[in-house]
Structures are given as structure tokens and as C-alpha cells.
Amino acid sequence: MAADQLARRLGSMDATVLGLGSMIGAGVFVAFAPAARSAGSGLLIGLALAAVVAYCNANSSARLAARYPSSGGTYVYGRERLGEFWGYLAGWGFVTGKTASCAAMALTVAAYAAPWLDRLWQTVLAVAVVLALTAVNYRGVQRSAKATRLIVTITLTVLAAAVVAIAFTGDPHPGRLSPFPGASAGGVLEAAGLLFFAFAGYARIATLGEEVRDPARTIPRAISLALGITLAVYALVAVFLLFQLGPLLLGELPDPLAYAVSRTSLPWLAPVVRAGAALAALGALLALVLGVSRTVLAMSRDAHLPTALAAVHPRFGVPHRAEVAVGVTVAILVSVADLRAVIGFSSFAVLVYYAIANASALTLRTGGSRLVCVLGLTGCVVLAFSLPLSSVLAGCAVLAFGALVYFGRKLVRGR
């Protein structure tokens, strides 16, 4: 095996669990509140729209991953199908957007695990969490998969307990869904864009293409399974949160699920839900760092990032320098990241990433429907520009900076 090649050690279950770890932790405890603030009880419509776009993206990603089973995801697909610049832009959007998401997840872990600490000490705790997970990833992808499997199991158990508590001992009432405050078309689209943040975790599966056994079968199966389970969990939790709290209160709470449980006849479950939220965010962070480092590896191989980051550890078989670089960058970002703002920025960057994935899949002549690709591409563009203006401006600025770096390097090299 070459010095910059990764070993194929992950099976279907491992890949599915890594995708679940990214999506469940990133969405169910974080994204519902800002989405409800945008759409009111139209949150459920936004969730459905986000799921449709996510399905189209997953379909395109699975087809492309089966064709190009190497690390990097849409960075590789865009480069191979559309040209070097589009692959670079996808990779740049993914790395910047998901690095910011890593910082948000680290802060979420600290906020839920130690709500009594002030911001400074929560930041210190978040940095410690990032460094610890970087060390776990450094030891090998199989260790990361085992840790994520445990985290996902505990998280799903906690979510099931919370839903049961609300359903049987809370005060769920369908009337809280009417009227539909804020449920304008624009608000629903904005909510769908924010909720897309919660579905974007299946990208981790595609970015691990070089470490999956039999990728042509494993990746499509893992993406479909992870997305289906996640959608079912999200829909169930969203319905009971709206029935218990109503859209207005849901939109104002930083920890809506824990608060909803605290208002049932089983308030002692609320600390358990908080612990589950912290653990879920931990799982999302673990998988995020894993996926971002693989895209960094792929871009470094092509000299779009420092080539020293393309090294693979001879013993552990992981891109250790890329993982350390991502971990250090995230540790720095946690001191300035804002959880709510970063959801919008990350959603914009990742929607651009998937727009390029759908455009790439459109060039494939076999294996899928062109209509799905067109629907995915259109949905990504519409949702991206339906996000809050600050998120759109920040995303455009970061992508424009990346483009300037790309063309500036081309100019310097005389190409």
C-alpha cells in the first residue's frame, strides 16, 4: 500500500453508524429551535423539504462514490466530472463549513455537559474534547467506528425515553400546531435550509470511500439506511416537541428536548437527556473530524492544501497530519464560534457542496435518474439562498476567498 493510501477496514454497519453519528448528534438537539423560529409549526414542512433534498443528494453521492471509491467525496467527484476548479470549490466549501460545524459541536458538548460553567471554562472544556477526539481518530478509523457505535446506541435510547416520557406523561396537544405562526413560504424554505444542517452527516460515508470494503455496494446501502433512520427519528421528535411546547416556545429554547421532558411527570429524565445531547454532539464531532480530515487528505494530494498533510500513518493507517491539523484548527475556532450563526454558514457551504455533487452526477450516463439530480441541484440552490442573509453573505465571502486563492495560485504557477 502506498504511503498516502488508506486501508479498507470498514463494513456496511460501520459506515452506517458513522453516518448516523454525524446526523443524529448534529440535528436533533441543535437545529429544531432556529428552524421553528423561522417557520413556526411549518417546521414539519421544512423538515420534509430538507429530507427530499437530502435524499436526492444521497442518491447522487452514492452513485458517484461507487464510481470513485476514494477519500474526498464531492471534491473528487467534481474534479473528475466537471473539472479541477469545481472539485476544489466543493472541497473548500466542505472543509470550511464542516470545520465550523466541528467547533459548534464541541461547544454543544461543553454547554450540555457543564451548563453551570461560564463561557471561558466551557471553551476550555470544548478544546479539551476536541483534542481528546483527535487522539481517538489518530489511533485508527476502526476505533472511531466502535466509539461512534456506542454513542449512537446510547443517543437513540435517550431519544426513545424522551419521546415516551412526552407522549405518556407530558401534555402533548395537537392544537398547539394551529395557528401557524411564521409559516410563510419564505420561512418554511429558510427552516428547510437550516434543517439541512441536520441531514448533511451522510457526507461522512462518502468521504470515507477509500476505507470502505466493497464500496460500490457498501456506500449506497449505508447512505440510504442512515438517512432513513435519521429521518424517522427527526420526524418523531419534531412532532412531539411541537405538541408539547408549541412552535413559539420551541423557537426560543436552547435545549428544547430537555425542557420538554422537564415538564412531564418524569422530570428526573431531563438531566439524562442533557447527558445524551452532550454524547450525541460528541459522536457528531468524532465523525465530523473524521470526514473533514479525509477531504483535507484528498486536497493535499493534489497540492490544493499543503502536501505534507497527505501523509498516512504507517501503523494506524490514518491521515494523521490532516487529523491533527483539523483538530488544532477546530480547537482555535471554538473560542469564537457562535452556535446559531454557524448552523446557517455550514448549511450554505454544504448545500453548495451538494449542488456540485448533483451537477457531477448529471454527467453520469447510467445507474440513476437525471430527474433526481436536477431536483437535488435545484433544491440545493433554492435552500442555500433562502437562508438568513448573514449566512448567505458569509458563505459567499468564504467561497469567493477560496476561489481567489485557487486562481491566484494558478497565476503564480503560470498556468
C-alpha positions as CSV (number, residue, x, y, z in Angstrom):
1,M,0.0,0.0,0.0
2,A,1.3,3.4,-0.9
3,A,2.4,5.9,1.8
4,D,-0.6,8.1,1.2
5,Q,-3.2,5.3,0.7
6,L,-5.8,4.2,3.3
7,A,-6.7,0.6,4.2
8,R,-10.2,-0.7,3.6
9,R,-11.4,-1.7,7.0
10,L,-15.0,-0.5,7.3
11,G,-18.0,-2.7,6.6
12,S,-21.7,-1.7,6.0
13,M,-22.6,-1.4,9.7
14,D,-19.5,0.7,10.5
15,A,-20.2,3.1,7.6
16,T,-23.9,3.4,8.5
17,V,-23.1,4.1,12.2
18,L,-20.6,6.8,11.3
19,G,-23.3,8.5,9.2
20,L,-25.9,8.2,12.0
21,G,-23.4,9.6,14.5
22,S,-22.9,12.7,12.3
23,M,-26.6,13.3,11.6
24,I,-28.3,12.4,14.9
25,G,-25.9,14.5,17.0
26,A,-25.8,17.4,14.7
27,G,-29.5,17.8,14.3
28,V,-31.9,16.6,16.8
29,F,-30.6,18.6,19.7
30,V,-29.5,21.7,17.8
31,A,-31.4,22.5,14.6
32,F,-35.1,22.4,15.6
33,A,-35.1,25.7,17.6
34,P,-33.7,28.0,14.9
35,A,-35.9,26.3,12.3
36,A,-39.0,26.7,14.4
37,R,-38.2,30.4,14.9
38,S,-38.1,30.7,11.1
39,A,-41.2,28.7,10.2
40,G,-43.3,28.2,13.3
41,S,-45.2,24.9,13.1
42,G,-44.3,24.9,9.4
43,L,-41.2,23.3,10.8
44,L,-42.6,19.9,9.8
45,I,-43.0,21.1,6.2
46,G,-39.4,22.4,6.3
47,L,-38.2,19.0,7.6
48,A,-39.9,17.2,4.7
49,L,-38.4,19.6,2.2
50,A,-34.9,19.2,3.7
51,A,-35.4,15.4,3.7
52,V,-36.3,15.4,-0.1
53,V,-33.3,17.4,-1.0
54,A,-31.1,15.2,1.3
55,Y,-32.5,12.1,-0.5
56,C,-31.6,13.5,-3.9
57,N,-28.1,14.4,-2.7
58,A,-27.7,11.0,-1.1
59,N,-28.7,9.3,-4.3
60,S,-26.2,11.3,-6.4
61,S,-23.5,10.9,-3.8
62,A,-24.0,7.1,-3.7
63,R,-23.7,6.8,-7.4
64,L,-20.6,8.9,-7.6
65,A,-19.0,7.1,-4.6
66,A,-19.5,3.8,-6.2
67,R,-17.7,5.1,-9.4
68,Y,-14.9,6.9,-7.5
69,P,-14.3,5.0,-4.2
70,S,-11.5,7.2,-2.8
71,S,-11.3,9.7,0.0
72,G,-12.6,13.2,-0.6
73,G,-16.3,12.9,-1.5
74,T,-17.5,15.6,-3.9
75,Y,-14.1,17.1,-4.1
76,V,-13.1,14.0,-6.1
77,Y,-16.4,13.8,-8.0
78,G,-16.4,17.4,-9.1
79,R,-12.8,17.2,-10.2
80,E,-13.4,14.1,-12.2
81,R,-16.7,15.0,-13.8
82,L,-16.8,18.8,-14.0
83,G,-13.1,19.9,-13.8
84,E,-10.5,20.8,-11.3
85,F,-12.0,24.1,-10.1
86,W,-15.4,22.7,-9.3
87,G,-13.9,19.9,-7.3
88,Y,-11.7,22.4,-5.5
89,L,-14.7,24.6,-4.7
90,A,-16.6,21.7,-3.3
91,G,-13.7,20.6,-1.2
92,W,-13.1,24.2,0.1
93,G,-16.8,24.5,1.0
94,F,-16.8,21.2,2.8
95,V,-13.7,21.8,4.8
96,T,-14.6,25.4,5.8
97,G,-18.2,24.6,6.5
98,K,-17.7,21.4,8.4
99,T,-14.7,22.8,10.4
100,A,-17.0,25.5,11.7
101,S,-19.6,22.7,12.4
102,C,-16.9,20.9,14.4
103,A,-16.4,24.0,16.6
104,A,-20.2,24.2,17.1
105,M,-20.5,20.6,18.1
106,A,-17.6,21.0,20.6
107,L,-19.3,24.0,22.2
108,T,-22.6,22.0,22.3
109,V,-20.8,19.2,24.2
110,A,-19.5,21.7,26.7
111,A,-22.8,23.6,27.1
112,Y,-24.8,20.4,27.7
113,A,-22.3,18.6,29.8
114,A,-21.4,21.5,32.1
115,P,-24.2,24.2,31.9
116,W,-23.0,25.7,35.2
117,L,-19.7,26.8,33.8
118,D,-19.2,30.2,32.4
119,R,-18.2,30.8,28.7
120,L,-14.5,30.8,29.4
121,W,-14.4,27.4,31.1
122,Q,-16.9,25.9,28.6
123,T,-14.5,26.9,25.9
124,V,-11.6,25.3,27.8
125,L,-13.7,22.1,28.1
126,A,-14.6,22.2,24.4
127,V,-10.9,22.5,23.5
128,A,-10.1,19.5,25.7
129,V,-12.9,17.5,24.0
130,V,-11.6,18.3,20.5
131,L,-8.0,17.3,21.4
132,A,-9.3,14.0,23.0
133,L,-11.3,13.1,20.0
134,T,-8.4,13.9,17.7
135,A,-6.3,11.5,19.7
136,V,-9.1,8.8,19.2
137,N,-9.1,9.3,15.5
138,Y,-5.3,9.3,15.4
139,R,-5.4,5.7,16.7
140,G,-7.4,4.4,13.7
141,V,-10.7,4.6,11.9
142,Q,-11.9,1.3,13.4
143,R,-11.6,2.7,16.9
144,S,-13.6,5.7,15.8
145,A,-16.3,3.5,14.4
146,K,-16.5,1.5,17.6
147,A,-16.8,4.6,19.7
148,T,-19.4,6.1,17.4
149,R,-21.5,2.8,17.6
150,L,-21.6,3.1,21.4
151,I,-22.5,6.8,21.2
152,V,-25.3,6.2,18.6
153,T,-26.8,3.4,20.7
154,I,-26.9,5.5,23.8
155,T,-28.3,8.5,22.0
156,L,-31.1,6.6,20.3
157,T,-32.0,5.1,23.7
158,V,-32.2,8.5,25.3
159,L,-34.3,9.9,22.5
160,A,-36.7,7.0,22.8
161,A,-37.1,7.6,26.5
162,A,-37.7,11.3,25.9
163,V,-40.4,10.7,23.3
164,V,-42.1,8.1,25.6
165,A,-42.0,10.5,28.5
166,I,-43.6,13.3,26.5
167,A,-46.2,11.0,24.9
168,F,-47.4,9.3,28.0
169,T,-46.7,11.7,30.9
170,G,-46.4,15.1,29.3
171,D,-49.1,17.4,27.9
172,P,-49.0,16.9,24.1
173,H,-51.8,18.7,22.4
174,P,-52.3,18.8,18.6
175,G,-54.0,22.2,18.9
176,R,-50.5,23.8,19.5
177,L,-49.8,23.3,15.8
178,S,-52.5,25.9,14.9
179,P,-52.4,28.6,14.0
180,F,-49.1,28.5,12.1
181,P,-47.1,31.5,13.4
182,G,-44.4,32.4,10.9
183,A,-45.3,29.6,8.5
184,S,-44.8,31.7,5.3
185,A,-43.3,30.2,2.2
186,G,-40.0,32.1,2.8
187,G,-39.9,31.0,6.5
188,V,-40.5,27.3,5.6
189,L,-37.7,27.5,3.0
190,E,-35.4,29.1,5.5
191,A,-36.2,26.4,8.0
192,A,-35.6,23.7,5.4
193,G,-32.2,25.2,4.7
194,L,-31.3,25.3,8.5
195,L,-32.6,21.7,8.9
196,F,-30.5,20.5,6.1
197,F,-27.6,21.0,8.5
198,A,-29.1,18.1,10.4
199,F,-29.1,15.8,7.4
200,A,-25.7,16.5,6.0
201,G,-23.9,13.9,8.0
202,Y,-24.2,11.2,5.3
203,A,-21.3,13.0,3.6
204,R,-19.1,11.4,6.1
205,I,-19.8,8.0,4.5
206,A,-18.8,9.2,1.0
207,T,-15.6,10.9,2.2
208,L,-14.5,7.6,3.8
209,G,-14.8,5.8,0.4
210,E,-11.2,4.7,0.4
211,E,-11.6,3.0,3.8
212,V,-14.8,1.0,3.0
213,R,-14.8,-2.6,1.9
214,D,-16.7,-3.2,-1.4
215,P,-17.6,0.5,-1.8
216,A,-19.8,0.0,-4.8
217,R,-22.3,-1.9,-2.6
218,T,-21.5,-0.7,0.9
219,I,-21.6,3.1,0.4
220,P,-25.1,3.3,-1.3
221,R,-26.5,0.9,1.2
222,A,-25.0,2.7,4.2
223,I,-26.2,6.2,3.0
224,S,-29.7,5.0,2.4
225,L,-30.0,3.2,5.7
226,A,-28.5,6.1,7.7
227,L,-30.7,8.7,6.0
228,G,-33.9,6.7,6.5
229,I,-33.3,6.0,10.2
230,T,-32.4,9.7,10.8
231,L,-35.5,11.0,9.1
232,A,-37.7,8.7,11.1
233,V,-36.1,9.8,14.4
234,Y,-36.2,13.5,13.5
235,A,-39.9,13.4,12.4
236,L,-40.9,11.6,15.6
237,V,-39.0,14.0,17.9
238,A,-40.2,17.1,16.0
239,V,-43.9,16.1,16.2
240,F,-43.7,15.6,20.0
241,L,-41.7,18.7,20.6
242,L,-44.3,20.8,18.7
243,F,-47.2,19.1,20.5
244,Q,-45.6,19.6,23.9
245,L,-44.1,23.1,23.6
246,G,-45.7,24.7,20.6
247,P,-43.7,26.4,17.8
248,L,-43.2,29.8,19.6
249,L,-41.6,28.3,22.8
250,L,-39.7,25.7,20.8
251,G,-38.1,28.5,18.8
252,E,-36.8,30.3,21.9
253,L,-35.2,27.4,23.8
254,P,-31.5,26.5,23.5
255,D,-32.3,23.0,24.9
256,P,-35.9,22.2,23.8
257,L,-35.9,18.5,24.3
258,A,-34.6,18.6,27.8
259,Y,-37.0,21.4,28.7
260,A,-39.9,19.4,27.2
261,V,-39.0,16.4,29.3
262,S,-38.7,18.5,32.4
263,R,-42.4,19.5,32.0
264,T,-43.5,15.9,32.1
265,S,-44.3,13.7,35.1
266,L,-40.7,12.3,34.8
267,P,-38.6,15.5,35.3
268,W,-35.7,13.4,36.5
269,L,-35.2,12.4,32.9
270,A,-34.2,15.9,31.9
271,P,-30.5,15.5,33.1
272,V,-30.4,12.2,31.3
273,V,-31.5,13.9,28.1
274,R,-28.8,16.6,28.6
275,A,-26.2,13.9,29.0
276,G,-27.5,12.2,25.9
277,A,-27.3,15.5,24.0
278,A,-23.7,16.0,25.0
279,L,-22.9,12.5,24.0
280,A,-24.7,12.9,20.7
281,A,-22.8,16.0,19.9
282,L,-19.6,14.2,20.9
283,G,-20.4,11.5,18.3
284,A,-21.2,14.1,15.6
285,L,-17.8,15.8,16.4
286,L,-16.0,12.5,16.2
287,A,-17.4,11.7,12.7
288,L,-17.1,15.3,11.5
289,V,-13.4,15.4,12.3
290,L,-13.0,12.1,10.6
291,G,-14.7,13.3,7.4
292,V,-13.0,16.7,7.2
293,S,-9.6,15.2,7.6
294,R,-10.2,12.8,4.7
295,T,-11.2,15.7,2.4
296,V,-8.0,17.6,3.6
297,L,-6.1,14.4,2.7
298,A,-7.5,14.4,-0.8
299,M,-6.9,18.1,-1.4
300,S,-3.4,17.8,-0.1
301,R,-2.6,15.0,-2.5
302,D,-3.5,17.4,-5.4
303,A,-1.5,20.3,-3.7
304,H,-4.6,22.4,-3.1
305,L,-3.6,22.3,0.5
306,P,0.0,21.7,2.0
307,T,1.2,18.4,0.6
308,A,2.7,17.4,4.0
309,L,-0.9,16.8,5.1
310,A,-1.3,13.9,2.7
311,A,0.8,11.6,4.8
312,V,-0.8,8.3,6.1
313,H,0.5,6.9,9.4
314,P,2.4,3.6,8.7
315,R,1.0,1.9,11.7
316,F,-2.6,3.2,12.3
317,G,-3.4,3.7,8.6
318,V,-5.0,7.2,9.1
319,P,-4.1,10.7,7.6
320,H,-2.6,11.6,11.0
321,R,-1.2,15.0,9.9
322,A,-4.5,16.1,8.4
323,E,-6.4,14.9,11.5
324,V,-4.0,16.9,13.8
325,A,-4.3,20.0,11.6
326,V,-8.1,19.8,11.7
327,G,-8.2,19.2,15.4
328,V,-5.9,22.2,16.1
329,T,-8.0,24.4,13.8
330,V,-11.2,23.4,15.5
331,A,-9.7,24.0,18.9
332,I,-8.9,27.5,17.9
333,L,-12.3,28.1,16.4
334,V,-14.3,27.1,19.5
335,S,-13.2,30.4,21.1
336,V,-15.0,32.5,18.5
337,A,-17.8,30.2,17.1
338,D,-21.4,31.1,17.7
339,L,-23.7,28.0,17.7
340,R,-26.7,29.5,15.9
341,A,-24.8,31.5,13.3
342,V,-22.6,28.6,12.4
343,I,-25.6,26.4,11.5
344,G,-26.5,28.8,8.7
345,F,-23.0,29.2,7.5
346,S,-22.4,25.5,7.5
347,S,-25.7,24.8,5.7
348,F,-24.8,27.3,2.9
349,A,-21.4,25.8,2.4
350,V,-22.6,22.2,2.4
351,L,-25.5,23.0,0.1
352,V,-23.0,24.4,-2.4
353,Y,-21.0,21.2,-1.9
354,Y,-24.0,19.0,-2.8
355,A,-25.1,21.2,-5.7
356,I,-21.8,20.3,-7.2
357,A,-22.4,16.6,-6.4
358,N,-25.7,16.7,-8.2
359,A,-24.2,18.5,-11.2
360,S,-21.5,15.9,-11.3
361,A,-24.0,13.0,-11.1
362,L,-25.8,14.6,-14.1
363,T,-22.8,13.7,-16.3
364,L,-23.2,10.0,-15.5
365,R,-25.0,8.2,-18.2
366,T,-26.1,5.1,-16.3
367,G,-27.2,4.0,-12.8
368,G,-29.8,6.6,-11.9
369,S,-32.5,9.1,-12.7
370,R,-31.4,12.5,-14.2
371,L,-34.6,14.0,-12.7
372,V,-33.4,13.2,-9.2
373,C,-30.1,15.0,-9.9
374,V,-31.9,18.0,-11.3
375,L,-34.3,18.1,-8.3
376,G,-31.3,17.9,-6.0
377,L,-29.3,20.6,-7.7
378,T,-32.3,22.9,-7.8
379,G,-33.2,22.2,-4.2
380,C,-29.7,22.9,-3.0
381,V,-29.6,26.3,-4.8
382,V,-33.0,27.4,-3.6
383,L,-32.4,26.3,0.1
384,A,-28.9,27.9,0.1
385,F,-30.2,31.3,-0.9
386,S,-33.3,31.0,1.4
387,L,-31.0,31.0,4.4
388,P,-30.7,34.1,6.6
389,L,-28.9,36.9,4.8
390,S,-25.9,36.9,7.1
391,S,-25.3,33.2,6.4
392,V,-25.6,33.7,2.7
393,L,-23.1,36.7,2.8
394,A,-20.6,34.8,5.0
395,G,-20.8,31.7,2.8
396,C,-20.3,33.7,-0.4
397,A,-17.4,35.5,1.1
398,V,-15.6,32.3,2.2
399,L,-16.2,30.6,-1.1
400,A,-15.0,33.7,-3.0
401,F,-11.9,33.8,-0.9
402,G,-11.2,30.1,-1.7
403,A,-11.7,30.9,-5.4
404,L,-9.3,33.8,-5.3
405,V,-6.7,31.5,-3.6
406,Y,-7.2,28.9,-6.4
407,F,-6.8,31.3,-9.3
408,G,-4.0,33.2,-7.6
409,R,-2.0,30.0,-7.2
410,K,-2.7,29.3,-10.9
411,L,-1.5,32.7,-11.9
412,V,1.7,32.4,-9.8
413,R,2.4,29.0,-11.4
414,G,1.9,30.5,-14.8
415,R,-1.0,28.2,-15.9
